[in-house]
Amino acid sequence: METPALETFTSYLPAQAAQAWKAQLDTALKLVEALTEGAMKMHETQLEAATDAHANAEATRQSAAGAAGPAELAKIGSQWMQHNAEHAAAYWRALFEAALETNASLLKCLGEAGAALGAAAAPGAAGVAPLDVEASKNALLGAVDGAYKQWLEATRRLYGTPVE
């Protein structure tokens, strides 16, 4: 004969285990969703960059074919290199931004899962300040932008391209 306490425990355990498993599965699916969305953003960025690079190369090829002389050909080549440098910087920034957003989504999912489980390591628990993802993202993007601006300016000076 089972005691009432043991009977209550065994009837409660399967429901609690199923609930915990469901929470883990939900977290895993949210993580997969965040990763998939990030991969799709990166793919879109790559496709846009490739399309732009192809169109720019074709336009430059046509311009070069109709160039009147070496000076015009040098100008066309310089403009093409400047365009590529600017768009390369924008491309890498967009990829970096997509990666940051994906990481922020992953951290949010994990933080929510930890909070739901009552984990002490969850952001904001036990006196731990919550992570300001937006401020961190802006600081990193500012640093990347600054580095690209310096690189672009050095490239312009090297090739003698006028700064617009």
C-alpha positions as CSV (number, residue, x, y, z in Angstrom):
1,M,0.0,0.0,0.0
2,E,1.4,3.4,-1.0
3,T,1.5,6.3,1.3
4,P,-0.4,9.5,0.3
5,A,2.8,11.5,0.1
6,L,4.4,9.0,-2.3
7,E,1.3,8.7,-4.4
8,T,1.1,12.5,-4.7
9,F,4.8,12.7,-5.7
10,T,4.6,10.0,-8.4
11,S,1.5,11.5,-9.9
12,Y,3.1,14.9,-10.0
13,L,6.5,13.9,-11.3
14,P,5.5,12.9,-14.9
15,A,3.6,16.2,-15.4
16,Q,6.5,18.2,-14.0
17,A,9.0,16.3,-16.2
18,A,6.8,16.8,-19.3
19,Q,6.6,20.5,-18.6
20,A,10.3,20.8,-18.2
21,W,10.9,18.9,-21.4
22,K,8.4,21.1,-23.2
23,A,10.2,24.2,-22.0
24,Q,13.6,22.8,-23.2
25,L,12.1,21.9,-26.6
26,D,10.5,25.4,-26.9
27,T,13.9,27.0,-26.0
28,A,15.7,24.8,-28.6
29,L,13.1,25.8,-31.3
30,K,13.5,29.5,-30.5
31,L,17.3,29.2,-30.8
32,V,16.9,27.4,-34.1
33,E,14.5,30.1,-35.3
34,A,17.0,32.9,-34.2
35,L,19.8,31.2,-36.0
36,T,17.8,30.6,-39.2
37,E,16.6,34.2,-39.3
38,G,20.2,35.4,-38.9
39,A,21.4,33.1,-41.7
40,M,18.6,34.4,-43.9
41,K,19.6,38.0,-43.2
42,M,23.2,37.2,-44.1
43,H,22.2,35.4,-47.2
44,E,20.0,38.4,-48.3
45,T,23.0,40.7,-47.6
46,Q,25.3,38.5,-49.7
47,L,22.8,38.3,-52.6
48,E,22.3,42.1,-52.6
49,A,26.1,42.7,-52.6
50,A,26.7,40.1,-55.4
51,T,23.9,41.7,-57.5
52,D,25.3,45.2,-57.0
53,A,28.9,44.0,-57.7
54,H,27.8,42.3,-60.9
55,A,25.8,45.4,-62.1
56,N,28.7,47.7,-61.2
57,A,31.3,45.5,-63.0
58,E,29.1,45.3,-66.1
59,A,28.5,49.1,-66.1
60,T,32.3,49.7,-65.6
61,R,33.1,47.3,-68.4
62,Q,30.8,49.1,-70.8
63,S,32.3,52.5,-69.7
64,A,35.8,51.2,-70.2
65,A,35.0,49.9,-73.6
66,G,33.9,53.4,-74.6
67,A,36.7,55.3,-72.9
68,A,38.3,58.0,-75.1
69,G,41.8,57.6,-73.7
70,P,44.1,56.6,-70.8
71,A,43.0,59.5,-68.6
72,E,39.3,58.6,-68.9
73,L,40.1,54.9,-68.4
74,A,42.1,55.7,-65.2
75,K,39.1,57.8,-63.9
76,I,36.7,54.9,-64.6
77,G,39.0,52.4,-62.9
78,S,39.4,54.8,-59.9
79,Q,35.6,55.3,-59.6
80,W,35.1,51.5,-59.8
81,M,37.6,50.9,-57.0
82,Q,36.1,53.6,-54.8
83,H,32.6,52.2,-55.4
84,N,33.9,48.7,-54.4
85,A,35.6,50.0,-51.3
86,E,32.5,51.8,-50.1
87,H,30.2,48.9,-50.8
88,A,32.6,46.4,-49.3
89,A,32.6,48.4,-46.0
90,A,28.8,48.5,-46.1
91,Y,28.6,44.8,-46.9
92,W,30.8,43.8,-43.9
93,R,29.0,46.2,-41.6
94,A,25.6,44.6,-42.6
95,L,27.0,41.1,-42.0
96,F,28.4,42.2,-38.7
97,E,25.1,43.8,-37.7
98,A,23.2,40.6,-38.7
99,A,25.6,38.6,-36.5
100,L,25.1,40.9,-33.6
101,E,21.3,40.8,-33.9
102,T,21.5,37.0,-34.1
103,N,23.6,36.8,-31.0
104,A,21.3,39.2,-29.2
105,S,18.3,37.0,-30.1
106,L,20.2,33.9,-28.9
107,L,21.1,35.6,-25.6
108,K,17.5,36.8,-25.2
109,C,16.2,33.2,-25.7
110,L,18.7,31.8,-23.2
111,G,18.0,34.5,-20.7
112,E,14.2,33.9,-20.9
113,A,14.8,30.2,-20.5
114,G,17.0,30.8,-17.5
115,A,14.5,33.2,-15.9
116,A,11.7,30.7,-16.5
117,L,13.7,28.0,-14.7
118,G,14.5,30.4,-11.9
119,A,18.3,30.2,-12.7
120,A,20.4,32.4,-10.6
121,A,22.5,33.3,-13.7
122,A,19.5,34.8,-15.5
123,P,20.1,38.5,-16.3
124,G,18.8,40.7,-13.5
125,A,18.7,38.0,-10.9
126,A,20.6,38.1,-7.6
127,G,21.8,41.7,-8.1
128,V,23.2,41.1,-11.6
129,A,22.5,44.0,-13.9
130,P,20.7,43.1,-17.1
131,L,22.8,43.2,-20.3
132,D,22.2,46.3,-22.4
133,V,22.4,44.6,-25.8
134,E,21.5,47.8,-27.7
135,A,24.3,49.8,-26.1
136,S,26.8,47.0,-26.7
137,K,25.7,46.7,-30.3
138,N,26.0,50.4,-30.9
139,A,29.4,50.6,-29.3
140,L,30.7,47.7,-31.5
141,L,29.1,49.1,-34.7
142,G,30.6,52.6,-33.9
143,A,34.1,51.0,-33.6
144,V,33.6,49.1,-36.9
145,D,32.4,52.2,-38.7
146,G,35.3,54.2,-37.4
147,A,37.8,51.6,-38.6
148,Y,36.2,51.4,-42.1
149,K,36.1,55.2,-42.4
150,Q,39.9,55.3,-41.7
151,W,40.5,52.5,-44.2
152,L,38.3,54.1,-46.8
153,E,40.1,57.5,-46.4
154,A,43.5,55.9,-46.7
155,T,42.4,54.0,-49.8
156,R,41.1,57.3,-51.3
157,R,44.4,59.0,-50.6
158,L,46.3,56.1,-52.0
159,Y,44.4,56.1,-55.3
160,G,44.0,59.9,-55.4
161,T,40.2,59.6,-55.5
162,P,38.4,62.9,-54.5
163,V,36.5,62.7,-51.2
164,E,32.9,63.5,-51.7
